[in-house]
Amino acid sequence: MRGLKTRRRADFLLGYFAQALDFPVKFAAELFETGHVMPPFGTRFRVRINFFGIIDSRLIGSQGDRVQLPVRWRYKVNRWRNQIAAMFRGQPSVARPRLCPACGTLVGSSAGRCHQCGASLTFSLAAASRSLSRILPQTAPVTYAILGLCCILYGVSLLITINRNGFQAPSGGLGALFGLGGISGSVLFRMGLSGPFDLVQPWRLITAIFLHGSLLHIGFNMWVLMDLGPTIEEMYGSARFLFVFIVTGVAGYLLSSMTGHFSVGASGSLLGLVGLLLALTTGRHSMGMRMLRSQLLYWLAYIAVMGLLMPGIDNYAHIGGFVAGFLLGKLMKDRQPADAIERRRAYALGWTTGFVVLTSFVLMLLNYFGSPIGIG
């Protein structure tokens, strides 16, 4: 009985390996068949390789007949063929009509300005936004840019802290969890934390948004950012989303600095996004709006309890950001810019905000490397 089972198992394995070797054997046979078929001397030399059974846009079936490839495969084969052909022969560029980056109107190939809205097709905020969108993710580009910048700054600040103080394991208990990956206060000060001196160095109101004090701090904030950010950015547009994120964070740190607190983190801006959504749901009684409003109120209650029970949380920054977001939610329309004028205003808000953020980080770098404490 045992010998019969062993023989059946061996027959099964042999059949399995025979099937697995069927494809490479056929592939090698097709290559040898193609290599032996040569045109006569003096005729036009043209060898067509039967690669993976594909001839033109057809597939060789098991019975030798040609089966039409799926549309997606045919598109890929034709695209690869055209790309390879373009590498060996130059093709003249054909001027084609373009879309206006500001209003989306189809304009001529030689036009320099849009005949509908008058925007420049090359030198304008809309054209710059269109060029920038090519190197950023297609969905929620500002959200992912904020996520990347926060993670990069946290990694740099952690490396500087380890370089100065060495790697110190946190003490036991609950404090070990909150202190894991903690950043030195002197490093955060030189990199732009918020404090009572913000009116003297206003760039700190912006740089503090992107700094974080520990691994749990940045982990929780980035989780909330990826939960709320893509939805709000799709609703309001990338330019206005950046404006809301920065303005609510600045409002939170203004209130925090006026009360004498030292703080870092994007929580003020995140509470601003919560306030923006809460303002959106007020006065609307649909089932979806009521569910969203109840979830936001649950979040607010949870954050308020954490702020009261846990030390080190800047409740003033949370309050300032939330109030600013709620007011912006009442003032701004909860949709994408509809016409050329609204798009022009949105682009102006976004690019102005981006320029202010860039200027703030330049001032931070000048302050960091000009500090008498040293660079290391």
C-alpha positions in Angstrom: 0.0 0.0 0.0 2.8 2.4 0.9 4.6 1.6 -2.4 1.4 2.4 -4.4 1.1 5.8 -2.7 4.8 6.6 -3.3 4.4 5.6 -7.0 1.3 7.8 -7.4 3.1 10.7 -5.8 6.1 10.3 -8.1 3.8 10.1 -11.2 2.1 13.4 -10.0 5.5 15.2 -9.5 6.8 14.0 -12.9 3.6 15.3 -14.6 3.8 18.6 -12.8 7.4 19.2 -13.8 6.6 18.1 -17.4 4.0 20.8 -17.5 6.3 23.4 -16.0 9.0 22.6 -18.7 6.5 22.8 -21.5 6.8 26.6 -22.0 10.6 26.9 -22.0 10.9 24.0 -24.5 8.3 25.5 -26.8 10.0 28.9 -26.5 13.4 27.5 -27.4 11.9 25.6 -30.3 10.3 28.7 -31.7 13.6 30.6 -31.4 15.5 27.9 -33.2 12.8 27.7 -35.9 13.1 31.4 -36.5 16.8 31.4 -36.6 16.9 28.6 -39.2 14.5 30.4 -41.5 16.7 32.8 -43.5 15.8 34.7 -46.7 17.7 34.0 -49.9 20.7 36.0 -50.8 19.9 39.3 -52.6 16.4 39.6 -51.3 15.2 42.2 -48.8 16.5 41.1 -45.3 13.6 41.0 -42.8 13.5 38.6 -39.9 10.5 38.5 -37.7 11.1 36.9 -34.3 8.3 34.9 -32.8 8.8 36.2 -29.2 6.6 34.5 -26.6 4.3 33.3 -29.4 3.5 36.9 -30.5 3.5 37.7 -34.2 2.4 41.3 -34.8 -0.7 41.4 -32.6 -1.7 37.7 -32.6 -1.0 34.8 -30.2 -0.2 31.3 -31.4 -2.7 28.9 -29.9 -2.0 25.3 -28.9 -3.4 24.0 -32.2 -1.3 26.3 -34.3 -4.0 28.9 -35.1 -3.6 32.6 -34.4 -5.8 34.0 -31.6 -6.3 37.8 -31.4 -4.6 39.4 -28.3 -6.6 41.4 -25.8 -6.9 45.1 -26.5 -4.6 46.0 -23.6 -1.8 43.7 -24.8 -2.1 45.0 -28.4 -1.8 48.5 -27.1 1.3 47.7 -25.1 2.9 45.8 -28.0 2.2 48.7 -30.4 3.5 51.3 -27.9 6.8 49.3 -27.4 7.2 49.0 -31.1 6.7 52.7 -31.7 9.1 53.6 -28.9 11.8 51.3 -30.2 11.3 52.6 -33.7 11.5 56.2 -32.5 15.0 55.5 -31.0 16.4 54.8 -34.4 14.7 57.3 -36.6 13.8 60.9 -35.8 10.2 62.0 -36.2 9.3 65.6 -36.7 7.2 67.1 -33.9 3.7 68.0 -34.9 2.2 71.1 -33.4 -1.1 70.2 -31.7 -3.8 72.3 -30.0 -3.4 72.7 -26.2 -5.7 73.2 -23.2 -5.5 76.4 -21.3 -4.2 75.6 -17.8 -6.4 78.2 -16.2 -9.9 77.6 -17.7 -9.4 74.4 -19.8 -10.4 75.9 -23.1 -8.9 74.4 -26.3 -6.6 76.9 -27.9 -4.5 76.8 -31.1 -1.0 75.3 -31.3 0.7 78.7 -31.9 -1.4 80.7 -29.4 0.5 82.4 -26.5 -2.6 83.4 -24.6 -6.0 81.9 -24.0 -8.7 83.6 -26.1 -11.3 82.8 -23.4 -9.7 84.0 -20.1 -6.6 85.8 -21.4 -4.2 83.7 -19.3 -0.7 83.1 -20.6 -0.1 79.5 -21.6 3.6 79.6 -20.6 4.2 82.2 -17.9 1.3 82.2 -15.4 0.4 80.7 -12.1 -1.8 78.2 -13.8 0.9 77.1 -16.2 3.4 76.8 -13.3 0.9 74.7 -11.4 0.4 72.5 -14.4 4.1 72.0 -14.7 4.5 71.2 -11.0 1.7 68.7 -11.1 3.7 66.5 -13.5 6.3 65.7 -10.8 3.9 65.3 -7.9 1.3 62.5 -7.3 -1.9 62.9 -9.3 -4.1 62.5 -6.2 -3.7 64.7 -3.2 -0.2 66.1 -4.1 -0.2 68.7 -1.3 -1.1 66.1 1.3 1.7 63.8 0.2 4.2 66.8 0.1 3.3 67.7 3.7 3.7 64.1 4.7 7.1 63.8 3.1 8.4 67.2 4.5 7.3 66.3 8.0 9.0 62.9 7.8 12.2 64.3 6.4 12.4 67.0 9.0 11.8 64.5 11.8 14.5 62.2 10.4 17.0 65.1 10.2 16.2 66.3 13.7 16.5 62.8 15.1 19.9 62.3 13.5 21.1 65.6 14.9 19.8 64.7 18.3 21.6 61.3 18.2 24.8 63.0 17.0 24.7 65.5 19.9 23.5 63.4 22.8 24.0 59.8 21.5 21.2 57.2 21.4 19.5 57.1 24.8 16.9 54.5 25.5 13.8 55.9 27.2 12.9 54.9 30.7 10.3 52.3 31.6 6.6 52.8 32.0 4.3 54.9 29.9 6.9 57.6 29.5 9.0 55.2 27.4 6.3 55.0 24.8 5.9 58.8 24.5 9.6 59.4 24.7 10.5 56.9 22.0 12.4 58.8 19.3 12.4 62.0 21.3 14.0 65.1 19.8 16.2 67.4 21.9 14.7 70.7 22.8 17.8 72.6 21.7 17.6 71.0 18.3 13.9 71.9 18.0 14.6 75.5 19.0 17.2 75.9 16.3 15.0 74.3 13.7 12.1 76.6 14.4 9.8 75.6 17.3 7.1 78.0 18.3 7.3 80.1 21.4 6.7 83.5 23.0 9.3 85.0 20.6 7.2 84.2 17.5 6.4 87.9 16.9 10.1 88.6 16.7 10.8 85.6 14.5 7.5 85.1 12.7 8.9 82.3 10.5 8.7 80.0 13.5 4.9 80.1 13.2 5.2 78.1 10.0 8.3 75.9 10.5 6.8 74.6 13.8 4.0 73.1 11.9 6.3 70.6 10.2 8.4 69.7 13.3 7.5 66.9 15.7 8.9 65.9 19.1 8.7 62.1 19.1 7.9 59.1 17.0 4.4 58.7 18.5 3.8 62.4 17.9 4.6 62.3 14.2 2.9 58.9 13.8 -0.4 60.1 15.2 -0.4 63.4 13.3 0.5 61.8 10.0 -2.2 59.2 10.5 -4.8 61.9 10.9 -3.4 63.9 8.0 -3.7 60.9 5.6 -7.2 60.3 6.9 -8.5 63.8 6.4 -6.1 65.5 3.9 -6.9 63.7 0.6 -10.7 64.1 1.1 -10.5 67.9 1.8 -7.9 68.5 -0.9 -10.1 66.8 -3.5 -13.0 68.9 -2.3 -11.4 72.3 -2.1 -8.5 71.9 -4.5 -4.8 71.6 -3.8 -4.1 75.4 -3.7 -6.8 76.2 -1.2 -6.0 73.2 0.8 -2.4 74.3 1.3 -3.7 77.8 2.3 -6.1 76.4 4.9 -3.5 74.0 6.3 -0.9 76.7 6.8 -3.3 79.5 8.0 -4.9 77.3 10.6 -1.5 76.2 11.9 -0.3 79.8 12.1 -3.5 80.8 14.0 -3.0 78.0 16.5 0.6 78.9 17.2 -0.3 82.6 17.4 -2.6 81.8 20.3 -0.1 79.4 21.8 2.8 81.9 21.7 0.6 84.6 23.2 0.0 82.4 26.2 3.7 81.7 26.6 3.8 78.1 25.3 6.6 76.3 23.4 5.3 73.9 20.9 5.8 72.0 17.6 3.6 69.7 15.5 0.9 69.8 12.9 -1.9 69.2 15.3 -3.1 72.8 15.1 -3.5 72.5 11.3 -5.2 69.1 11.7 -7.7 70.6 14.2 -8.2 73.3 11.6 -9.2 70.7 9.0 -11.6 69.2 11.6 -13.1 72.7 12.1 -13.4 73.2 8.4 -15.3 69.9 8.0 -17.5 70.7 11.0 -18.4 74.1 9.5 -19.3 72.2 6.3 -21.7 69.9 8.1 -23.5 72.5 10.2 -27.0 73.3 8.8 -27.1 70.2 6.6 -29.4 67.3 7.6 -28.6 64.6 5.1 -27.6 61.2 6.4 -24.0 61.5 5.2 -23.5 64.9 6.8 -25.0 63.8 10.1 -22.7 60.8 10.2 -19.7 62.9 9.4 -20.7 65.5 12.0 -21.1 62.8 14.7 -17.7 61.4 13.9 -16.0 64.8 14.0 -17.6 65.5 17.4 -16.4 62.2 18.7 -12.8 63.1 17.5 -13.1 66.5 19.2 -14.2 64.9 22.5 -11.3 62.3 22.3 -8.7 65.0 21.6 -10.1 67.2 24.4 -9.8 64.4 26.9 -6.3 63.6 25.8 -5.4 67.3 26.2 -6.7 67.4 29.7 -5.2 64.1 30.9 -1.8 64.0 29.1 0.9 66.5 29.9 2.8 68.3 27.1 -0.2 68.8 24.8 -0.7 72.3 23.6 -4.4 72.8 23.9 -4.1 76.5 22.9 -2.7 75.6 19.5 -5.6 73.1 19.1 -8.2 75.7 20.0 -6.6 78.4 17.7 -6.4 76.0 14.7 -9.9 74.7 15.2 -11.5 78.1 15.4 -9.6 79.4 12.4 -10.6 76.3 10.4 -14.3 76.7 11.4 -14.3 80.3 10.3 -12.6 79.5 6.9 -15.2 76.7 6.4 -18.0 79.3 6.8 -16.2 81.7 4.3 -15.0 79.3 1.6 -17.2 77.4 -0.8 -16.9 73.7 -0.4 -16.1 72.8 -4.0 -13.4 73.2 -6.6 -12.9 76.6 -8.3 -15.7 76.8 -10.9 -14.5 79.4 -13.4 -11.3 81.2 -14.5 -11.6 84.0 -11.9 -11.9 81.5 -9.0 -9.1 79.4 -10.3 -6.9 82.5 -10.6 -7.6 83.4 -7.0 -7.0 79.9 -5.8 -3.6 79.7 -7.7 -2.7 83.1 -6.2 -3.5 81.8 -2.7 -1.6 78.6 -3.2 1.5 80.1 -4.7 1.6 82.9 -2.1 1.4 80.4 0.7 4.1 78.2 -0.9 6.4 81.2 -1.2 5.8 82.1 2.4 6.6 78.5 3.5 9.8 78.5 1.4 10.9 81.8 2.8 10.3 80.6 6.3 12.5 77.6 5.8 15.2 79.7 4.3 15.2 81.9 7.4 15.2 78.8 9.5 18.4 77.6 7.8 20.1 81.0 8.2 19.2 80.9 11.9 20.4 77.3 12.3 23.8 77.7 10.6 24.3 81.2 12.1 23.7 80.0 15.6 26.7 80.3 17.9 26.0 76.9 19.4 27.5 75.2 16.4 26.4 73.2 13.4 26.8 69.6 14.6 
